[in-house]
Amino acid sequence: MKNLKPYWITVILLSASLVFAYGLTADAGNTMNMSVKDYEKISYGGLLYDKWYSMLGADPQGTHPSYPAAGQSKGGSTWRCKECHGWDYKGKDGAYASGSHFSGIKGIIEYAGKKPEVVHAVLKNETHAFGSMIPGDAMEALSMFVAYGQINMANYIDSSTKKVSGNIQNGAKIYTSTCAKCHGKDGKMLNFKTAEKPEYLGTIANKNPWETMHKLRYGQPKSQMVSMLFLDIHDQVDILSYCQTLPVK
């Protein structure tokens, strides 16, 4: 499948642990009989959901034609799936119910467990306006993610406090042996903003745990960050819980 070679590390890990289906939403149905190629598509689809035009080297112009006038975003960011449907996949009914990312658009959670063909048809409609910008293989991967890659984050993240009730000790073991190589033991090796107003892993994990969870599961577009989908969902939650203990500044 085109454009998937950079993710061979994830594929190897997935092939060694097909039971990663623990990390899929319960509404996704029976995924235990899926092939490694299907898991590969889901992983790739999660990156496309984050920022498909970056992954594909595309350059959509202007604000998305279907983006509501009431929304506060504009330009390229309005073409991101997450910008309308949210990191928790619930759109106006989730973390984006208010604030700077509110658009009034519903989420994609209702499509969890649907046949990818059904999702594919929706993604190709005029409302999404992707046209030929997203090729068939990428559209297929995005459809697979929507159908089988979502989780109900409300089961793990408290919507009012943003806190995650995972096993911090277990999360620390996984983080220090895997994530710390790039993020540092204290999560401050990478600064996502500026020296004057830094934003570290701990900052994001506390401010936007839904985004952190998605990136933990699927990685960061156009980077070497490995998808953690091969881990049991509880291990993933434990990592996020530990990340919330890291320095925020």
N, C-alpha and C positions, 0 to 999 in steps of 0.2 A: 504494500500500500504506500502510495506516494507521500513524502514528507514525514515518514515515521521513523526513519533511521536514527535520528538523534535520541530516540527513546528506547534504544536496545537494552539499556541497563534495567529499565522498568520492566521490559518484556521478560528478561531472564528471571527477575524476582517474582513476577506474576506466574510464570510457568512453574516455578518451584513451590508456589503456594496458591493453588487455584481456589482455596477456600476463602479468598479475600472477599467472597460474596457476603460475609458478615458485615462488610462495610456498606452494603447497598441498602437502600430503603426497603422496608418490608413490603411495600406496595409494588416493588419491581418484579415480584413473582419468583419463579425458580430459575436461578442463574447458574446453578452448579454444573449444568451441562454445556455451558458456553466454552468456546474454544479460546486459546490464548490470543488469537487474532482479535476476537471480540473484546477481550479485556484491553488489548492494545488500542482499539478504537475508542473505547470509553475513556481511557486515560488521555488520549489525544483530544477527544471532544471536550474534556474538562478544561484544557488549555485554551481551546477555541472559545468556549463560553466566557472565559476571562477576557481575552483580547484577540479575537480571530484575525483582525487586520494586521496585527503585529506578527502573528504566527505565519501568515500567508504573504507578507510583504505587500499588502494592499494599501490603498490610500483613499478611503471614502471621503468625498468632498462635502463640506457644509454639515448642517444639522440633519439628522435622519428625518425624512419626510413624514414619518408617522409619529415622531416624538411630540407629545402634547405641548401646547403653548403654555400650559400651567407649570410645566417642568422648569427647573432652574439650571439645567445643564445645557450646553450647546456645543456645536462642532463635533469633532471626531469621537469624543467620549460617548455621544448619544448612539453611536453604532455598536457599542459593546453590549452584549447580551445582559451582562450583570448590571448595567446601568439602569435598565428598566425592570428586570426581574429579580435583582438583588442577589447578594452572596448567599442568602438563606433560601433562595429560589421562590420566595413568597410575594415578591413585588410589594404592592400597596398594602398587603395584609401582613407584612413582616417588618423587618428592621427599617425598610424604606417607606413606612407608613407616614413618616413626617421627616422634616429636615431637608438638607440641601440636595438630597438624591430623590426626593419624592417626585413621582411622575404620574401617579394615579393608575399605572398599568399593573395588571394582575401578574401573578407569578407563574411558574411552570410546574409547580408541585403536582398539579392535577394530572400531568402527563407522565408522572412516575409510574412505571409498570405498563404503559401503553406499548403497542407494537411500534418499533422504530419507523415503520413505513407511515404510520399515522402522524408521527412527529415530523417526519421528513416533508410530508405534504403541507403541513402548517408553516414550516420554515421557508418553503418555496412560494408562499402566497405573496400577494402584492403588499400587504401590510409590512412584512419584514423587508421587502425591497432589496434583497440581496442580489437579485439578478444573476449575473455570471461572476460576481465578485468572490463567491465561495464555491469552489469546484465540487464536483460530485463526491469525491472521496472524503473531503473535509465535511461536507454536509451530512454524509452518512455517519461520520464519527460524532458530530455534534448531536445528531438524532439519537445515537446510541447512548451518549451521555445523559441526555434529557430522559430517556426511557429507563435506563438502568444505573446511572451514576449518582443520582440524588440521594440525600439522606434528609430526614426530618430533623433539622438542627435544634428544634425546640426540645427534643428529647435529651439534649446534652448541654445547651446553653440557656441560661435564665435570661429571658428577654428584658427584664427590668434592671437586673444588676449586672448583666453581661458576664457573670461568673460561670465557670465550668467546674462541675463537681467530679473531677477525675482523680485517679491515683497519682498524686504528684511524684511519689518516689519512683514508681514505674516509669512515669514520663521522663524523669530526670535520667534514668538509665539509658533510655532510647535516645534522648536528646544529646547527651554527652558523648555517646558512641557514634552518632550519625550526624545530627544537625550542627553540632558545635564546630565542626571542621570549617564551615563557611560562615556561620553566624557568631562564632566565639562562645566561650563558656558562659559569658554573661549576656550573650545576645546583642552585643554592641559592636561587633566587628564590621557589620554593614549598617551604614546610616542611610536611610531611604529619603531623607530630606537634606537639610543644610546644617552646618556647624552651629549656626545661631539658633535654629529651631530643629533639633535632631528628632528623628523618628526611628527607633530601633525595633527589634522584634518584640520586646516586651511592651513597647508603646502600642503597637498594632494589636497584639494579642489581647490587651485590655480594652483598647478603644473600639476595635472591630473584630471580635472573635470569630464572626461568621466568615469574614474574608480570610482570616488566618487559617480557619479550618479548611476552607476550599483549597487554598494554596498548599496547605499541608498534604492534602489528599492528592492534588493534581500537579503541584509544582508551580513555578513562576515562568510565564511565557518567555521564550528566547533566553533561557538561562540554563545552567547545569543542575538546577534543583531537581532532585529525584522525587517522583510521586511515591507517596506512602500507602497507596492502595493495597499493597501486598500485606499490610498489617491488619489485624483484627480492629474493628471499629473502636473497641474499648481502648486499645493501645493508642490509636489516633487521638482519642479524647484525652487520654493521660498526657500525651505530649503537649497538647494545647493547654491543659491545666497547668503543667509545669511552666510553659512559656509565660503564663500570667504572673509567675513569681519573679520573672526577670526584670531588671531595671527598666524604667520607662523613660529615663533621661540621664 
